[in-house]
């Protein structure tokens, strides 16, 4: 709807009637879109962010598993932990 207002192919009154809104609301949304539109389109989509975060978490899990295995091995060698049966 804000994009329709930006196109200026219809008056605010016509848009208000078509969308069932007050002309001032349309004007406000248009101004906000014009001032913050670049913010909206410059941010990554949530799915991209989620995929990036998921990848980072899996990498961290891998590192932590290696660290745990190392600690178990060293603890067994020092006699702190009884050897586990595999």
C-alpha positions in Angstrom: 0.0 0.0 0.0 2.9 2.4 0.8 4.3 1.6 -2.6 1.0 2.5 -4.3 1.2 5.8 -2.5 4.8 6.3 -3.7 3.7 5.7 -7.3 1.3 8.6 -7.0 -1.0 7.1 -9.7 -3.9 7.7 -7.4 -4.6 10.4 -4.8 -4.5 9.8 -1.1 -8.2 10.0 -1.0 -8.6 7.3 -3.7 -6.1 5.0 -2.0 -7.8 5.6 1.4 -11.1 4.6 -0.1 -9.6 1.6 -2.0 -7.8 0.2 1.1 -10.3 1.4 3.7 -7.8 3.6 5.5 -7.5 7.2 6.6 -5.4 9.4 4.2 -3.2 10.5 7.0 -2.3 6.9 7.8 -1.3 6.3 4.2 0.7 9.5 4.2 2.5 8.4 7.4 3.3 5.0 6.0 4.5 6.5 2.8 6.9 8.8 4.6 8.1 6.0 6.9 8.8 3.8 3.9 10.7 6.5 2.1 12.8 7.2 5.2 13.4 3.6 6.2 13.0 1.6 3.0 16.7 1.1 2.5 16.9 -0.4 6.0 14.2 -2.9 5.2 15.8 -4.1 2.0 19.4 -4.0 3.1 19.0 -6.5 6.0 19.3 -10.2 5.3 16.2 -12.3 5.3 15.6 -14.2 8.5 16.2 -17.5 6.8 19.7 -16.4 5.8 20.5 -15.3 9.3 19.1 -18.5 10.7 21.1 -20.7 8.3 24.3 -18.7 9.2 23.6 -19.1 12.9 22.9 -22.8 12.5 26.2 -23.4 10.7 28.1 -21.5 13.4 26.4 -23.6 16.1 27.2 -26.8 14.4 30.9 -25.7 14.0 30.9 -24.9 17.7 29.4 -28.3 18.6 32.2 -29.9 16.6 34.9 -28.0 18.4 33.4 -28.8 21.8 33.2 -32.5 21.0 36.9 -32.5 20.1 37.7 -30.7 23.4 35.6 -33.1 25.4 37.3 -36.1 23.7 40.7 -34.6 24.4 39.8 -33.9 28.1 38.6 -37.5 28.5 41.8 -38.9 27.0 44.0 -36.8 29.1 42.0 -37.6 32.3 42.3 -41.3 31.5 46.0 -41.0 31.0 46.4 -39.1 34.3 44.2 -41.7 36.1 41.5 -39.2 37.0 39.0 -40.9 34.9 38.6 -44.7 34.3 39.0 -45.7 30.7 35.7 -45.9 28.9 34.8 -49.0 26.9 34.1 -48.4 23.3 
